[in-house]
């Protein structure tokens, strides 16, 4: 289990860095395209590429954002409850999230396989869309593993082993 936790942590760090690269790439490509358009030489497919990178930036950041508790949450009422009650609430929300993102990962992987079989590509650059969908599904898989870690930690906390 420790190997899985270490691997998951390393994957989160790698995906976070890859997301930052996508964000920087979006910025640089957009700036270059604006200058190119001004000079009469726009970059072909820049809108598609920026759209792909925006999707990937969000997906790549999800596991790290969950680990860092960077999502918006309503804690005003929950903070007033006991530590045990907070752990129970967190366990329930994480269990539901685990189920949801497990299903999303599975269905997204199946969708990417369907797109791959159909040979669907992007409109201008004819980039194979299944690769973006598979990478997004992988990000959701890492998010699911991160949520699973939280579920395990909450169970340990409730059993008094942490």
CORTA-V537690 format. One line per field, one symbol per residue. phi: phi as a letter, one per 30 degrees, with the letter a starting at -180 (. if undefined). psi: psi as a letter, one per 20 degrees, with the letter a starting at -180 (. if undefined). burial: + if it has 16 or more other C-alpha atoms within 10 Angstrom, else -. Layout:
phi=???
psi=???
burial=???
This chain:
phi=.ddddddddddddddddddddddddedddddddddddddibdddidddddddddddeddddeddddddhdddbcceddddddeddddddddddddddededdddddddddddddddddidbddcdhdddddddddddddddddddddeeddddddddddicb
psi=hhggggggghgggghgghhhggghhgggggghgggghhjjmqppjhggghgghgghggghiggghggjliqpqoigghhirrgghghgghgghhgggggghggggghhghghhghghikprrggilpohhhggghghhghghgghghggggghhggghikj.
burial=-------++-++--++-+++-++-++--++-++-----------++-+++-+++++++++++++-++------------------+++-++--++-++--++-++--++-+++-++------------++-++++++++++++++++++++-+++-++----
